[in-house]
């Protein structure tokens, strides 16, 4: 049985990955010119890279009970950054 904090880290990581995959599909299905679509794919690649930099350590830290709090913070960090950016 998964511990609650480990389960939360896995659910947050999975949710963020699914969100970016849906954004990828949305970009592919939206009619636009090549320049706009290329720019959107570029932003999406930056998002995937940032997510990988934050989520991979969070999932690795979820294995240790001692470091699960740090892992949960790292998993929630992209949401916190987006909320901070939108508040400016």
Secondary structure, DSSP 8 states (H G I E B T S, - for coil): ---HHHHHHHHHHHHHHHHHHHHHHHHHHS---HHHHHHHHHHHHHHHHHHHHHHHHHHHHTTSSTTHHHHHHHHHHHHHHHHHHHH-
